[in-house]
Amino acid sequence: MLKYFFIVKLALKNLLVKKTRTILTMLGIIIGVASVVSIMSLGKGAESLITGSIQRIGTSAMSVLPGASDEKGPPASVFGIVIKTLVRKDASDISKIPHVLSVTEYARGNGEVSTYNKSIPADFSGVSANYPQTEKHETLEGRFFNAAEENSSAKVAVIGMDIKDELFPNKSPVGEKIKINGISFQIIGLMKKKGSRAFGTSDNIIFVPLNTAHKVLLGTRHLNMIRLLVDKEENIPRVKERIEKTLRSNHGIKNPDSDDFSVRSLAQALDVFTSITLAIRFFLAAIASISLIVGGIGITNIMLMTVKERTQEIGLRKALGAKPKDISRQFIIEATVLTTIGGSIGILSGIFFSFFATILIKYFGYDWVFSIPLNSIIVSFAISVLVGLIFGVYPAKSAAKLNPINSLRYE
């Protein structure tokens, strides 16, 4: 044990002789390990953001979107293509299906929203009166509009917190008037702040009754989405089957391959997004690991140079009785010490970068979680040590093969 302690101490002494070269040699390892740690950390944060967004809505929630899709991809409507296959009768029939607790329809639009002294571009959503129950989104001030106001196409609005901060920064918006695309609306409520989520935010949305959106603002009849809440997650498969049968009957579809709608559960979306983010994390980590190989090649070059510079020292040690395996062991340990130090610095650098990135992302309003997966630290450290062992072997063997007489004569 004392022998190995002495070799490590000697390795550190030799590395400190030429500090600049040692630091430059470690850079490849430091960058590689820091990249792996930070990528795994940020990937974990992104995964938490997505799964948290879905879980807040609830895994018993489902969405019906216009346009067909297979199980591997989203419908075309997700990419902004307008498809008009969903109508209010579809939502009404879905609400009658057993185990469905609440249904909310969406008709979305955008335009200019103004007060007497300010004007901003904003998005609005025509929704049904039970939106707060379906989306689990409560009002902070005032109230949400009711079914009577929805049926009568009342010109009332409930705004998100970001809209309030833009138009009414220093006072309550409840009771105030706004104009949406030149049409006057009275604000009756302010929604609680939800913050930025993986799929955007509802804080910058103005909510109006669905009939009002259709008849007054949009002049359309189709829906952009139907959202529903199921009583229990285990009932989702049978509800999904009933929705598909209902919509095929409504749309006159006999062949399922001709479906003009998509039914998705958020539990299904959670599984898909978790798999995707995990695959992306490991793919990016694998790319970052390439710099570790580059760093390993750099270590081989430097160690070969070190062997050449210390030829006389090697010859002297052999003349004093050192065996080839002792010489080989010394240079392998030096390379391992070099990569171990570089790996440790890289881990600390990766943690610092991830922490800084988390602060920056949170500054922009995202509910980001700072997380350093333990496996990323263990794997990164193990790889850095392994790089030292692997890329230190060839220089170590070269040193062990040197002839002691020729080494002592080396100039």
Secondary structure, DSSP 8 states (H G I E B T S, - for coil): -HHHHHHHHHHHHHHHHTHHHHHHHHHHHHHHHHHHHHHHHHHHHHHHHHHHHHHHH-TTEEEEEES---TTS--GGGGT-------HHHHHHHHTSTTEEEEEEEEEEEEEEE-SS-EEEEEEEEE-TTHHHHHT--EEEE----HHHHHTT--EEEE-HHHHHHH-TTS--TT-EEEETTEEEEEEEEE----BBTTB-STTEEEEEHHHIIIIII-----SEEEEEES-GGGHHHHHHHHHHHHHHHHT--SGGG--EEEEEHHHHHHHHHHHHHHHHHHHHHHHTHHHHHHHHHHHHHHHHHHHHTHHHHHHHHHTT--HHHHHHHHHHHHHHHHHHHHHHHHHHHHHHHHHHHHHHHHTTB-------HHHHHHHHHHHHHHHHHHHHHHHHHHHT--HHHHHH--
